[in-house]
Amino acid sequence: MTHTTHVLYLHGFRSSPLSAKAQLMAKWLAREHTGVYWACPQLPVSPLEAAAAIRLILKNWPADSSTVIGSSLGGFYATWAASEHGSAAVVLNPAVHPARDLAAYIGIHPCWHDPAQHIEVKPVHIEEMKTLYVGSGLDFLTESEKSKSLALVDPERILAVIAKGDELLDWQEMAMRYARAQTYVLPGSDHGLSDFSSHLAVVSDFLFPPL
């Protein structure tokens, strides 16, 4: 893999560009890799609107030296974006089946970093989510939905950071989903990877492979 020149960070459900991991990555890149272009947008609740926003950013980025990093739901989007754009991806405790998991969250919810702000998850968003699945192992989708999914492009260009201590998502489901990718499994940690700074070297080596 070539050295990364462009990084797109995608936050998780109810999160924002103010997430601790996004802020840590932004500061680290600004300090250690000043020439790397960084983008971290606020994603719309609608999966199709989020996909459109991601496409707009990646449109003029070089596929061979761009990396999409995503946490939780952002990891799901990053997997899709990397497959469509042909770029690399780093997924952090990625959501494997968000259409299933977020069906329980239909309704209005406060945002993590500004409780005064709210998002509304609608049934249509769950259906939109199903159009963004990629790769094999999609037995939970209908045949029609499977036919619309993208192939998982070059799994070796994906790094999956998976915490066994994730209290929200099944780490074994994540490990199975990304079995053909490069995986880094943590024995503990948590869903938000509160110890992310301790594992930044692994992400660094993926983005900027040692010569």
N, C-alpha and C positions, 0 to 999 in steps of 0.2 A: 504493500500500500504506500502511495506517495504521501509526503507530508501535507497536512491539512492547511489550506489557505483561507477557508470560509467555514464558520461554525454557526449553525442555527440551533438554538435551544428552545425546546417546546415543554412548557410547564404541564402539570397534571390537573386533574379535576378540581375545580374551585380554587386553584392556585393562580399565580401571576408571575410576571417577571421579577417580582420581589422575593421569590422563593430563595431559601438559603443556598441551595445548590446552584441556582442560576447566578446569584450574586458572587458566590465563591469562584465559579468558572470565569465569569466576566473579569473579576479582579486578577485572577491568576493569568489569564491570557494577556491582559493589558500589561502585566508586569513581566512575564516570561516570553511572550510571543507577540510583540507589538505590531507585527505586520499582518496578523490574522484578522480578517473581517468578522465581526460578531453581530448577530441579530437575535433578539429575544422578544417576540411580539406577545401582546395580550391576545389570546385566542378566543374567538367567539364560542358560545355554547353549542351552536349548531355544528355538527361534524362536517357538513358540506361547506359551510361558510369558513370553518377552520381550514379545510383542505384548500379552498380557493386562496386564502391568505398565505398559506404555506407555498402553494404553487407560484404565487406572485413574487415571493422572495427568492425562490430557487430558480426562477425562470432564466436569469442571466448569470447564474453561478456555474463555475466549472464542475461538472459531475465527478471527475476523477480526483479532485482535491477538496471536495466539500464533505462535511460530516454533519449529520443531523443528530442532535442529542435530545433524548426525551425521557421524562420521568413519569412513571405510572401511565395515565392515559396519554401523556405526551410520548411515552415509549411506543404505544400502539400507533400513534400518528407518525412517529419517526420511522417505524418499520415500513409503513405504507409509503411515506415520502421518499425514503431511500430506494425502494423498489421502483417507484415511478420515475424518479429522477436519475437513478443509476449511481447514487452517491453512497458513502459509507454511513453507518449509524452506530451510536452508542445508546443502549436502552437501559434505564435504571429502574429496577423492579417494574418491568413493563406490564401493563394490562394485556392479558391474553384474549379475554372474551368480554370486552366492555359492554357489548349489547346485552349480554346476560346480566352482568353485575350492576350496570347503571339503571336497569329496569326498576330496581327497588328504590331509586332516587328520583323518580318522576315527581316534580313539584318544585317549590321554591327553597333555595338554600343560601345562607350567607357566604360571602367570599372569605377565604382564610385570612388574607392580609388587610382586609377592610370590611369588618362585619356590617358596616353601614350599607355596603353594596351587596346586591343579591343576584343570583342567576336562577333561571327557570329551566328545568329539564322537562321537555315535552315528549309525548309518545313518538312523534315524528322524528325526534333526534335519535331514538333507538333504532328506527328503521334506516335512517341515514348512516348510522354507524356500520351497518352490515355491508355497505358498499365499499368499505375501506379495508376489509380483511385481505391479507396476502398470504401466499404460500400454501403448504400442505397441512394436513391435520385439521381441516375445517369441517369435520363431520357434523358439527352442531348447526351448520348453515343448510338451507334448502339447496336443491340442485341448481335452481335459478340463481341464487345468491352466489354459489360457488363458481358458476360460469362467469361471473362478473369480476371475480377476484384476480389480483395480479400474482404472478409467480414471485417467490422470494428470490431476489436477484443476489447472486454471489454471497451466500451466508458467511463466508470467511471475512467479508467486509462489515460484519456486524459484531459488536462486542456487547454482550449482555451481562450486566452486573446484577446479581440476584442475591438477596438476603434471606437466609433461612428463618431469620427472626421477623420477617414481614408479617405484621398483625392483620393486614387487610387482604392480601393476595396470597394464593397458594404457590409457594416457591417451587414445588415439584412440577406444577403445571407450567410455570415459566421455564424451568430447566428443560422440560420435554419439548416445549414450543421452539426453543432456541438451541436444541441439541446439536444442530449442524453449524451453529455459529461459534465464535469464540466466547467462552463463558468464564466468569469470575464469580464463584459462589462464596458468599460470606457465611461463616458459621453462626453468626448472630445478627447484630444490627437491627434495623426496623424498616418500616415501609418508607419513611422519609429519608432513610440513609443519613441519620443525624451525625454519623461518623464519616461522612463522605470525604472530608479532608484527608483522612488516613489512607484513603484508597485512590487519591487523585493521581498517584504515580502510574497506576495501571491504565487509567484513561489517557494520561500523557503519553505513555509508550505506544498506545494505539493510534493516537492522533499524530504523533511525531516519532515514528519508529527509529530506534537507535541505528546508526549507520554501521 
